Amino acid sequence: MFEISWSELLILGIVTLVFVGPKELPVFMRTLGRYASVVRRHANEFKAQFDAAMREAELDSMREEVEHMQTSINAEVMSAKTSFEEAATPTKIEKASTTKPSEPETAPAAMPPMPAPPRVEP
C-alpha cells in the first residue's frame, strides 16, 4: 500500500529508537498500535456504511425499474383488452342482425379487474 521496503523500515526503526529511546519504545509502540486500531475501526465502519448506502441505492433503482416494467405491462394488457373488446363489438352487430328476434341476447362475460401491484416496503 505504501510501498516501503525493508531497508526503509530498518532506517525508520533506528531513527525512532534514537529519538524515543529504548526505555520509552514499548510504550510508544503500544500507543501507536492503539491509534492504528482506532483508525482501522473507523475505516471499517465507514466502509460498512458506504456499502449499506450503495445497497440501498441499488435497491431503490431496482424498485423503480420493476415499477416501470409493471406499468408498461399493465398498459400493454389494457391496450390488448381494449383492442379485444373493439374486435368483439362488430361481431355483436353481425350476430344481432342474423339472430331471430325471439332469442334473447347473452351479455359477454366481464373480465376481472387487474390486481393491484404488490407494495414493496423498505
C-alpha positions in Angstrom: 0.0 0.0 0.0 2.7 2.5 1.0 5.4 0.6 -0.9 8.0 0.8 1.9 11.0 -1.5 1.5 12.6 -3.4 4.4 15.7 -1.2 4.3 13.5 1.9 4.8 11.7 0.3 7.7 15.0 -0.5 9.3 16.2 3.1 9.0 12.8 4.3 10.4 13.2 1.9 13.3 16.7 3.1 14.1 15.7 6.7 14.0 12.7 6.0 16.2 14.9 4.1 18.7 17.3 7.1 18.8 14.7 9.8 19.3 12.3 7.9 21.6 14.9 5.9 23.5 14.9 2.2 24.4 13.1 2.8 27.7 10.1 4.5 26.1 9.9 2.5 22.9 7.4 -0.2 24.2 5.0 2.5 25.4 5.4 4.4 22.2 4.7 1.3 20.1 1.7 0.4 22.2 0.3 3.9 21.8 1.0 3.7 18.0 -0.8 0.4 17.8 -3.9 1.8 19.6 -4.1 4.7 17.2 -3.7 2.3 14.3 -6.5 0.1 15.6 -8.8 3.1 16.1 -8.1 4.4 12.6 -8.7 0.9 11.2 -12.0 0.6 13.1 -13.2 3.9 11.8 -12.3 3.0 8.3 -14.2 -0.3 8.6 -17.3 1.5 10.0 -17.1 4.0 7.1 -16.8 1.2 4.6 -19.8 -0.7 6.1 -22.0 2.4 6.0 -20.9 3.2 2.4 -21.7 -0.4 1.4 -25.1 -0.2 3.0 -25.8 3.1 1.2 -24.8 1.6 -2.1 -27.1 -1.5 -1.5 -30.0 0.8 -0.6 -29.4 2.9 -3.7 -29.2 -0.2 -5.9 -32.4 -1.5 -4.2 -34.2 1.8 -5.0 -33.1 1.7 -8.6 -34.2 -1.9 -8.9 -37.6 -1.0 -7.3 -38.1 1.9 -9.8 -37.2 -0.4 -12.7 -39.7 -3.1 -11.5 -42.4 -0.4 -11.2 -41.7 0.9 -14.7 -41.9 -2.6 -16.1 -45.1 -3.2 -14.2 -46.6 0.0 -15.6 -45.7 -0.9 -19.1 -47.1 -4.4 -18.8 -50.3 -3.1 -17.3 -50.6 -0.6 -20.2 -50.0 -3.4 -22.8 -52.6 -5.6 -21.1 -55.1 -2.8 -21.0 -54.5 -1.9 -24.7 -54.9 -5.6 -25.6 -58.1 -5.7 -23.6 -59.4 -2.6 -25.4 -58.5 -4.0 -28.9 -60.1 -7.3 -27.9 -63.3 -5.5 -26.9 -63.2 -3.4 -30.1 -62.8 -6.6 -32.2 -65.7 -8.2 -30.4 -68.1 -5.2 -31.0 -68.6 -5.8 -34.8 -69.4 -9.4 -34.2 -72.2 -8.5 -31.8 -73.8 -6.3 -34.5 -73.5 -9.1 -37.1 -75.0 -11.6 -34.6 -77.8 -9.3 -33.8 -78.8 -8.9 -37.4 -78.6 -12.7 -38.1 -80.3 -13.9 -34.9 -84.0 -14.3 -34.6 -85.7 -11.6 -32.6 -87.3 -14.1 -30.2 -83.9 -15.3 -29.0 -82.5 -13.3 -26.0 -79.0 -11.9 -26.3 -76.5 -13.1 -23.8 -74.2 -10.5 -22.3 -70.5 -11.1 -22.8 -68.6 -12.3 -19.7 -66.9 -9.3 -17.9 -63.2 -9.6 -17.5 -62.0 -9.5 -13.9 -60.2 -6.3 -12.9 -56.4 -6.2 -12.9 -54.9 -6.9 -9.5 -53.1 -4.1 -7.8 -49.3 -4.3 -8.0 -47.7 -5.6 -4.8 -46.3 -3.0 -2.5 -42.6 -3.3 -1.6 -41.8 -1.7 1.6 -38.2 -0.8 2.5 
